[in-house]
Amino acid sequence: MIDEYFDALKARIEAGQGLAGRVYGTVRHSPDGSLIRDNYVVLYTPAALDVPQERFTQVQTFDDTVEFDVSIKVVAVDEATARRMLSRVVRQLTGHMLEAEGRQPSKVVLGPQRPVKEDPSVKPFLYVGEASFEWTSRPA
């Protein structure tokens, strides 16, 4: 289910204007190990926030209602591009329902968001914006 949600999130983001082929599971590095100076989105693996269990001695299961959270990071060569990309990602995900076989997810809602800031650890600077999104997944 987590892989299905990751794939659905990636497809939904890449459907946005200027975002096709720009979604990765990690920051991009060149062969020499330095960060690649480009405009792209880092989509982290969705995390289950609340996996129900009836008793503390029972193993948790994804068979019931599960709350999910996912974080994204927008990396860009200038602040304006990072701001625009972050805005596009937010528009692409907020209020939309993802698909996963055998599951009925709620609409994605925007969680905490951090403003675009320069990353001083990279020379010349790259600009980074972050947001998280949440949804609830129920059995179909």
C-alpha positions as CSV (number, residue, x, y, z in Angstrom):
1,M,0.0,0.0,0.0
2,I,2.8,2.5,0.8
3,D,4.4,1.9,-2.7
4,E,1.0,2.4,-4.3
5,Y,0.5,5.7,-2.5
6,F,4.1,6.8,-3.4
7,D,3.4,6.1,-7.1
8,A,0.1,7.8,-6.9
9,L,1.6,10.9,-5.3
10,K,4.4,11.0,-7.8
11,A,2.0,10.7,-10.8
12,R,-0.2,13.4,-9.3
13,I,2.7,15.8,-8.8
14,E,4.2,15.2,-12.2
15,A,0.8,15.9,-13.9
16,G,1.3,19.6,-12.8
17,Q,2.6,22.2,-15.1
18,G,6.4,22.1,-15.4
19,L,6.7,19.2,-13.0
20,A,6.8,16.2,-15.4
21,G,10.0,14.1,-14.9
22,R,11.0,16.3,-11.9
23,V,10.0,14.1,-9.0
24,Y,12.7,12.0,-7.2
25,G,12.8,9.9,-4.0
26,T,16.0,11.7,-2.8
27,V,18.1,14.8,-3.4
28,R,20.1,14.5,-6.6
29,H,23.9,14.1,-6.6
30,S,26.4,14.3,-9.4
31,P,29.0,11.5,-9.7
32,D,31.4,13.6,-7.6
33,G,28.9,13.7,-4.8
34,S,27.9,17.4,-5.1
35,L,24.3,18.4,-5.2
36,I,22.9,18.8,-8.8
37,R,21.9,22.4,-9.5
38,D,18.4,21.9,-11.0
39,N,14.8,22.4,-10.2
40,Y,13.1,19.3,-8.8
41,V,10.8,17.8,-6.2
42,V,11.9,15.3,-3.5
43,L,9.0,13.1,-2.6
44,Y,9.7,11.1,0.6
45,T,8.1,7.8,1.4
46,P,4.6,8.1,2.9
47,A,4.6,7.3,6.6
48,A,1.8,5.8,8.6
49,L,1.0,8.1,11.5
50,D,-1.5,5.9,13.2
51,V,-1.8,2.2,12.6
52,P,-4.6,0.7,14.8
53,Q,-4.3,-2.2,17.1
54,E,-6.9,-3.6,19.4
55,R,-4.5,-4.5,22.2
56,F,-0.9,-3.6,22.9
57,T,0.0,-7.3,22.6
58,Q,-1.5,-7.5,19.1
59,V,0.6,-6.8,16.0
60,Q,-0.3,-3.6,14.2
61,T,-2.0,-4.1,10.8
62,F,-2.8,-2.0,7.8
63,D,-6.2,-3.8,7.4
64,D,-8.1,-1.0,9.2
65,T,-8.2,2.8,9.0
66,V,-4.6,4.2,8.7
67,E,-3.6,7.9,8.8
68,F,-0.7,8.8,6.5
69,D,1.7,11.7,6.2
70,V,4.1,12.5,3.4
71,S,6.7,15.2,3.1
72,I,8.0,16.9,0.0
73,K,10.9,19.2,-0.6
74,V,11.2,21.5,-3.6
75,V,14.8,22.3,-4.7
76,A,15.5,25.1,-7.1
77,V,18.3,27.3,-8.4
78,D,16.4,30.5,-7.5
79,E,13.8,31.6,-4.9
80,A,11.1,32.5,-7.4
81,T,11.2,29.1,-9.1
82,A,11.1,27.3,-5.7
83,R,8.1,29.3,-4.7
84,R,6.3,28.6,-7.9
85,M,7.1,24.9,-7.8
86,L,6.0,24.6,-4.2
87,S,2.7,26.3,-5.0
88,R,2.1,23.9,-8.0
89,V,2.8,20.9,-5.8
90,V,0.4,22.1,-3.2
91,R,-2.3,22.7,-5.8
92,Q,-1.7,19.3,-7.4
93,L,-2.1,17.4,-4.1
94,T,-4.5,19.4,-1.8
95,G,-8.1,18.2,-2.0
96,H,-7.4,15.2,-4.3
97,M,-7.9,11.5,-3.6
98,L,-5.1,9.0,-4.2
99,E,-5.7,5.5,-5.4
100,A,-4.6,2.3,-3.8
101,E,-6.1,-1.1,-4.5
102,G,-8.6,-2.2,-1.8
103,R,-8.4,1.2,-0.1
104,Q,-10.7,4.2,0.1
105,P,-8.5,7.3,0.9
106,S,-9.8,10.6,2.1
107,K,-8.9,13.8,0.2
108,V,-5.3,14.9,0.8
109,V,-5.0,17.9,3.1
110,L,-2.0,20.3,3.5
111,G,-0.1,19.9,6.7
112,P,2.7,22.1,8.0
113,Q,4.6,24.1,5.3
114,R,7.9,25.9,5.5
115,P,8.7,28.9,3.5
116,V,11.3,28.9,0.8
117,K,14.8,29.5,2.1
118,E,18.3,29.4,0.7
119,D,20.5,26.5,1.7
120,P,23.8,28.0,2.7
121,S,25.5,24.6,2.8
122,V,25.5,24.6,-1.0
123,K,27.6,27.1,-3.1
124,P,26.2,28.7,-5.1
125,F,23.0,28.6,-3.0
126,L,20.1,26.3,-3.8
127,Y,16.6,27.3,-2.6
128,V,14.4,24.8,-0.7
129,G,10.8,24.8,0.3
130,E,9.0,22.1,2.3
131,A,5.4,20.9,2.8
132,S,3.7,17.9,4.3
133,F,0.4,16.4,3.3
134,E,-2.0,14.0,5.2
135,W,-4.8,11.7,4.4
136,T,-6.7,8.8,5.9
137,S,-6.9,5.4,4.2
138,R,-9.8,3.1,4.9
139,P,-10.6,-0.4,3.7
140,A,-12.8,-0.3,0.6
